[in-house]
Amino acid sequence: MRTANGNAITPMLRILLGSACAVIIMGGIRAAAPILGPLLLGLLLAYAVVPFPKWLMQRFKLAKSTAIALTAVAAIAFGLYIIFALDIATMLIREKLPTYEQHLASLYAQLTPAMSAHGIVAPSLSIKNALTPERISEITRVLLPEAGALISKGLLVILFAFLFVVTMVEDIGVTQGPLAERLAYYASDARRYAAVTAKTSGINGLLI
């Protein structure tokens, strides 16, 4: 490899140039992280969702717009189901909190003598004292901004996923564009990764 003046580039200079390019690329990735992260998550979500509208189009001969609309309705219904299930789980936990408090108090009563025998002063334990209005206010001030940022990022991921799905899904017999072809090139690996992750999470959830 030679420069414009015809001088050969030494191995050390080649290493320095490669290191400089790597630093510039990593700096660009870090600067673009607030957008790059949701973009990649949206792409992964689109890879997981896009087989459904394609199946609708092939199975029922639907138009692209109709298939995407049905996919959006199904995704919204699934999200509402998850929210409903989490709400029920929260209500069940709330009903069992007195039982948990009794078990915790019993365990605390058993541990206090052993701690005192070793010269350890046991702190006072009370769920009611821990969840005072002041403590709840402090927790709320910390969690609300994080929850707002999480919701905004989630909406951005969904928007990116929707745009990717619209790009990757084409009517039957229509030639895909260059971007859709490049996205389809990595589709199998991304779906395989999503399938393995889903199976692993399902096994973990079942064991828990």
Buried (B, 14 or more C-beta within 10 A) or exposed (E): EEEEEEEEEEEEEEEEEEEEEEEEEEEEEEEEEEEEEBBEBBBBBBBBBBEBBBEBBEEEEBEBEEBBBBBBEBBEEEEEEEEEEEEEEEEEEEEEEEEEBEEEEEEBEEEBEEEEEEEEEEEEBEEEEEEEEEEEEEEEEEEEEEEEEEEEBEEBBBEBBBBBBBBBBBEEEEEBEEEBEEBBEEBEEBBEEBEEEEEEEEEEEEEE
